[in-house]
Amino acid sequence: MTPLVVAVVLTAAVTHAVWNAIAHGIKDQVLAFTLVGGGGALCAAALAPFAAVPHRGAWPYLIASVVIHLAYQYLLMMSFRLGEFGQVYPIARGVAPLAVTVLAAVFVAERPDAWQTAGVLTSSAGLGGVALWGLRGRRPNWPALTAAAGTGLTIAGYTVVDGVGVRASGSSLGYIAWLLLLQGLVIPAVAFAARRRALIAQIRPVALRGLLGGALSITAYGLVLWAQTRAPLAPVAALRETSIIAGAAIGTLFFKEHFGRPRTIAAVVVVAGIGLMLHTG
């Protein structure tokens, strides 16, 4: 985990939190993800001619990732519709690091060393603190929490699949371009089939925000995929989920949700975990 990889993944984390906040801010989640998917697909289509086509061995992983990403988007839309941003976003992202650690060890034979394990566990504890703070003093919204937890499991699934796929692709840029081109067209196509002409009129008021979310989405995940070619999957996943801290800050600034001392303490714990992951022995 070099400082460059850490800086890239942290940049991706902030970018990811921003596009999720944009999507959450558009109340009609079908419109939000139609625009995010369409914006990502447009960016991917512009990139694809300038990137190498992924090697043949990467395509089974790429197709599997498209399917998992579609499940992820469906569950994320559901969680955003059912719950508050500051509640469901931390849970969705907080489930992933430990799940990635287990999946990477079982299926990729990628076992983090003692310092990386300590860093992942410490960061996960901090991320869990942020998630629990989002549940304080209220009756649990079980449908929203279930959708958010399911979202986290799909995140872990596509993280491991893409970690293997991008390494086999020969081109991280080509892999991300084809991935987002294929998956980005599905939700817009389904939305158009369901709403037809009404979709155009509904899109206009939020088009710029949604397309910006799509551009940020492809940027965030492209940076993560690049990092996965240069570092183990579990620490990259843990670093990526520091987007929870950025999401909590966004919730405070734009959605008027209280940050509070527990979230501050959790942020410090996450930073301590990052320090452990950077330890070289």
JOTA-V922246 format. One record per residue. RES is the residue in one letter. SS is DSSP state (h for helix, s for strand, l for the rest). PHI is phi in radians with two decimals (none if undefined). BURIAL is I if it has 16 or more other ideal C-beta (glycine too) atoms within 10 Angstrom, else O. Layout:
res:RES ss:SS phi:PHI burial:BURIAL
res:RES ss:SS phi:PHI burial:BURIAL
This chain:
res:M ss:l phi:none burial:I
res:T ss:l phi:-1.33 burial:O
res:P ss:h phi:-0.99 burial:O
res:L ss:h phi:-1.12 burial:O
res:V ss:h phi:-1.08 burial:I
res:V ss:h phi:-1.05 burial:I
res:A ss:h phi:-1.10 burial:O
res:V ss:h phi:-1.13 burial:I
res:V ss:h phi:-1.20 burial:I
res:L ss:h phi:-1.14 burial:I
res:T ss:h phi:-1.08 burial:O
res:A ss:h phi:-1.08 burial:I
res:A ss:h phi:-1.09 burial:I
res:V ss:h phi:-1.13 burial:I
res:T ss:h phi:-1.07 burial:I
res:H ss:h phi:-1.12 burial:I
res:A ss:h phi:-1.08 burial:I
res:V ss:h phi:-1.15 burial:I
res:W ss:h phi:-1.22 burial:I
res:N ss:h phi:-1.15 burial:I
res:A ss:h phi:-1.15 burial:I
res:I ss:h phi:-1.08 burial:I
res:A ss:h phi:-1.11 burial:I
res:H ss:h phi:-1.14 burial:I
res:G ss:h phi:-1.23 burial:I
res:I ss:l phi:-1.59 burial:I
res:K ss:l phi:-1.10 burial:O
res:D ss:l phi:-1.44 burial:O
res:Q ss:h phi:-1.20 burial:I
res:V ss:h phi:-1.12 burial:I
res:L ss:h phi:-1.09 burial:I
res:A ss:h phi:-1.01 burial:I
res:F ss:h phi:-1.40 burial:I
res:T ss:h phi:-1.11 burial:I
res:L ss:h phi:-1.27 burial:I
res:V ss:h phi:-1.11 burial:I
res:G ss:h phi:-1.12 burial:I
res:G ss:h phi:-1.14 burial:I
res:G ss:h phi:-1.11 burial:I
res:G ss:h phi:-1.11 burial:I
res:A ss:h phi:-1.14 burial:I
res:L ss:h phi:-1.09 burial:I
res:C ss:h phi:-1.09 burial:I
res:A ss:h phi:-1.13 burial:I
res:A ss:h phi:-1.12 burial:O
res:A ss:h phi:-1.25 burial:O
res:L ss:h phi:-1.41 burial:I
res:A ss:h phi:-0.95 burial:I
res:P ss:l phi:-1.13 burial:O
res:F ss:l phi:-1.79 burial:O
res:A ss:l phi:-2.09 burial:I
res:A ss:l phi:-1.18 burial:O
res:V ss:l phi:-1.17 burial:O
res:P ss:l phi:-0.98 burial:I
res:H ss:l phi:-1.04 burial:O
res:R ss:h phi:-0.97 burial:O
res:G ss:h phi:-1.14 burial:O
res:A ss:h phi:-1.50 burial:I
res:W ss:h phi:-1.16 burial:I
res:P ss:h phi:-1.03 burial:O
res:Y ss:h phi:-1.19 burial:I
res:L ss:h phi:-1.11 burial:I
res:I ss:h phi:-1.14 burial:O
res:A ss:h phi:-1.06 burial:I
res:S ss:h phi:-1.14 burial:I
res:V ss:h phi:-1.02 burial:I
res:V ss:h phi:-1.09 burial:O
res:I ss:h phi:-1.15 burial:I
res:H ss:h phi:-1.09 burial:I
res:L ss:h phi:-1.15 burial:I
res:A ss:h phi:-1.10 burial:O
res:Y ss:h phi:-1.04 burial:I
res:Q ss:h phi:-1.12 burial:I
res:Y ss:h phi:-1.09 burial:I
res:L ss:h phi:-1.17 burial:I
res:L ss:h phi:-1.17 burial:I
res:M ss:h phi:-1.02 burial:I
res:M ss:h phi:-1.11 burial:I
res:S ss:h phi:-1.15 burial:I
res:F ss:h phi:-1.15 burial:I
res:R ss:h phi:-1.25 burial:I
res:L ss:h phi:-1.58 burial:I
res:G ss:l phi:-2.26 burial:I
res:E ss:l phi:-1.45 burial:I
res:F ss:h phi:-0.99 burial:I
res:G ss:h phi:-1.17 burial:I
res:Q ss:h phi:-1.69 burial:I
res:V ss:h phi:-1.45 burial:I
res:Y ss:h phi:-1.10 burial:I
res:P ss:h phi:-1.07 burial:I
res:I ss:h phi:-1.20 burial:I
res:A ss:h phi:-1.01 burial:I
res:R ss:h phi:-1.43 burial:I
res:G ss:h phi:-1.31 burial:I
res:V ss:l phi:-1.21 burial:I
res:A ss:h phi:-1.17 burial:I
res:P ss:h phi:-1.00 burial:I
res:L ss:h phi:-1.19 burial:I
res:A ss:h phi:-1.10 burial:I
res:V ss:h phi:-1.12 burial:I
res:T ss:h phi:-1.02 burial:I
res:V ss:h phi:-1.17 burial:O
res:L ss:h phi:-1.11 burial:I
res:A ss:h phi:-1.15 burial:I
res:A ss:h phi:-1.20 burial:O
res:V ss:h phi:-1.36 burial:O
res:F ss:h phi:-1.76 burial:O
res:V ss:l phi:-2.00 burial:I
res:A ss:l phi:0.96 burial:O
res:E ss:l phi:-1.93 burial:I
res:R ss:l phi:-1.85 burial:O
res:P ss:l phi:-1.17 burial:I
res:D ss:l phi:-1.29 burial:O
res:A ss:h phi:-1.07 burial:O
res:W ss:h phi:-1.19 burial:I
res:Q ss:h phi:-1.14 burial:I
res:T ss:h phi:-1.08 burial:I
res:A ss:h phi:-1.07 burial:I
res:G ss:h phi:-1.14 burial:I
res:V ss:h phi:-1.09 burial:I
res:L ss:h phi:-1.12 burial:I
res:T ss:h phi:-1.15 burial:I
res:S ss:h phi:-1.10 burial:I
res:S ss:h phi:-1.11 burial:I
res:A ss:h phi:-1.10 burial:I
res:G ss:h phi:-1.14 burial:I
res:L ss:h phi:-1.12 burial:I
res:G ss:h phi:-1.11 burial:I
res:G ss:h phi:-1.07 burial:I
res:V ss:h phi:-1.11 burial:I
res:A ss:h phi:-1.11 burial:I
res:L ss:h phi:-1.13 burial:O
res:W ss:h phi:-1.08 burial:I
res:G ss:l phi:-1.21 burial:I
res:L ss:l phi:-1.77 burial:O
res:R ss:l phi:-1.09 burial:O
res:G ss:l phi:1.02 burial:O
res:R ss:l phi:-2.57 burial:O
res:R ss:l phi:-1.23 burial:O
res:P ss:l phi:-1.05 burial:O
res:N ss:l phi:-1.64 burial:I
res:W ss:h phi:-1.08 burial:O
res:P ss:h phi:-1.03 burial:O
res:A ss:h phi:-1.16 burial:I
res:L ss:h phi:-1.17 burial:I
res:T ss:h phi:-1.13 burial:I
res:A ss:h phi:-1.10 burial:I
res:A ss:h phi:-1.17 burial:I
res:A ss:h phi:-1.14 burial:I
res:G ss:h phi:-1.08 burial:I
res:T ss:h phi:-1.04 burial:I
res:G ss:h phi:-1.09 burial:I
res:L ss:h phi:-1.19 burial:I
res:T ss:h phi:-1.18 burial:I
res:I ss:h phi:-1.04 burial:I
res:A ss:h phi:-1.08 burial:I
res:G ss:h phi:-1.09 burial:I
res:Y ss:h phi:-1.29 burial:I
res:T ss:h phi:-1.09 burial:I
res:V ss:h phi:-1.22 burial:I
res:V ss:h phi:-1.05 burial:I
res:D ss:h phi:-1.24 burial:I
res:G ss:h phi:-1.06 burial:I
res:V ss:h phi:-1.31 burial:I
res:G ss:h phi:-1.10 burial:I
res:V ss:h phi:-1.19 burial:I
res:R ss:h phi:-1.23 burial:I
res:A ss:h phi:-1.51 burial:I
res:S ss:h phi:-1.40 burial:I
res:G ss:l phi:1.40 burial:O
res:S ss:l phi:-2.74 burial:I
res:S ss:h phi:-1.11 burial:I
res:L ss:h phi:-1.18 burial:I
res:G ss:h phi:-1.12 burial:I
res:Y ss:h phi:-1.11 burial:I
res:I ss:h phi:-1.15 burial:I
res:A ss:h phi:-1.11 burial:I
res:W ss:h phi:-1.23 burial:I
res:L ss:h phi:-1.06 burial:I
res:L ss:h phi:-1.34 burial:I
res:L ss:h phi:-1.17 burial:I
res:L ss:h phi:-1.22 burial:I
res:Q ss:h phi:-1.38 burial:I
res:G ss:h phi:-1.24 burial:I
res:L ss:h phi:-1.53 burial:I
res:V ss:h phi:-1.21 burial:I
res:I ss:h phi:-1.12 burial:I
res:P ss:h phi:-1.00 burial:I
res:A ss:h phi:-1.14 burial:O
res:V ss:h phi:-1.14 burial:O
res:A ss:h phi:-1.10 burial:I
res:F ss:h phi:-1.16 burial:O
res:A ss:h phi:-1.10 burial:O
res:A ss:h phi:-1.45 burial:O
res:R ss:h phi:-1.97 burial:I
res:R ss:l phi:0.95 burial:O
res:R ss:h phi:-1.11 burial:O
res:A ss:h phi:-1.06 burial:O
res:L ss:h phi:-1.07 burial:I
res:I ss:h phi:-1.08 burial:O
res:A ss:h phi:-1.13 burial:O
res:Q ss:h phi:-1.23 burial:I
res:I ss:h phi:-1.29 burial:I
res:R ss:h phi:-0.87 burial:O
res:P ss:l phi:-1.14 burial:O
res:V ss:l phi:-2.09 burial:I
res:A ss:h phi:-1.05 burial:O
res:L ss:h phi:-1.12 burial:O
res:R ss:h phi:-1.08 burial:I
res:G ss:h phi:-1.14 burial:I
res:L ss:h phi:-1.17 burial:I
res:L ss:h phi:-1.07 burial:I
res:G ss:h phi:-1.04 burial:I
res:G ss:h phi:-1.12 burial:I
res:A ss:h phi:-1.11 burial:I
res:L ss:h phi:-1.18 burial:I
res:S ss:h phi:-1.08 burial:I
res:I ss:h phi:-1.19 burial:I
res:T ss:h phi:-1.13 burial:I
res:A ss:h phi:-1.08 burial:I
res:Y ss:h phi:-1.34 burial:I
res:G ss:h phi:-1.07 burial:I
res:L ss:h phi:-1.11 burial:I
res:V ss:h phi:-1.15 burial:I
res:L ss:h phi:-1.09 burial:I
res:W ss:h phi:-1.05 burial:I
res:A ss:h phi:-1.12 burial:I
res:Q ss:h phi:-1.20 burial:I
res:T ss:l phi:-1.46 burial:O
res:R ss:l phi:-2.22 burial:O
res:A ss:l phi:-2.72 burial:I
res:P ss:l phi:-1.05 burial:I
res:L ss:h phi:-1.17 burial:I
res:A ss:h phi:-1.10 burial:I
res:P ss:h phi:-1.10 burial:I
res:V ss:h phi:-1.08 burial:I
res:A ss:h phi:-1.09 burial:I
res:A ss:h phi:-1.12 burial:I
res:L ss:h phi:-1.11 burial:I
res:R ss:h phi:-1.06 burial:I
res:E ss:l phi:-1.35 burial:I
res:T ss:l phi:-1.14 burial:I
res:S ss:h phi:-1.00 burial:I
res:I ss:h phi:-1.03 burial:I
res:I ss:h phi:-1.13 burial:I
res:A ss:h phi:-1.09 burial:I
res:G ss:h phi:-1.12 burial:I
res:A ss:h phi:-1.12 burial:I
res:A ss:h phi:-1.13 burial:I
res:I ss:h phi:-1.11 burial:I
res:G ss:h phi:-1.03 burial:I
res:T ss:h phi:-1.22 burial:O
res:L ss:h phi:-1.33 burial:O
res:F ss:h phi:-1.96 burial:O
res:F ss:l phi:-1.90 burial:O
res:K ss:l phi:1.03 burial:O
res:E ss:l phi:-1.75 burial:I
res:H ss:l phi:-1.26 burial:O
res:F ss:l phi:-1.37 burial:I
res:G ss:h phi:1.42 burial:O
res:R ss:h phi:-1.10 burial:O
res:P ss:h phi:-1.02 burial:O
res:R ss:h phi:-1.19 burial:I
res:T ss:h phi:-1.12 burial:O
res:I ss:h phi:-1.08 burial:O
res:A ss:h phi:-1.06 burial:I
res:A ss:h phi:-1.09 burial:I
res:V ss:h phi:-1.12 burial:O
res:V ss:h phi:-1.09 burial:I
res:V ss:h phi:-1.06 burial:I
res:V ss:h phi:-1.08 burial:O
res:A ss:h phi:-1.09 burial:O
res:G ss:h phi:-1.10 burial:I
res:I ss:h phi:-1.07 burial:I
res:G ss:h phi:-1.04 burial:O
res:L ss:h phi:-1.15 burial:I
res:M ss:h phi:-1.14 burial:I
res:L ss:h phi:-1.47 burial:I
res:H ss:l phi:-1.12 burial:O
res:T ss:l phi:-1.83 burial:O
res:G ss:l phi:1.55 burial:O
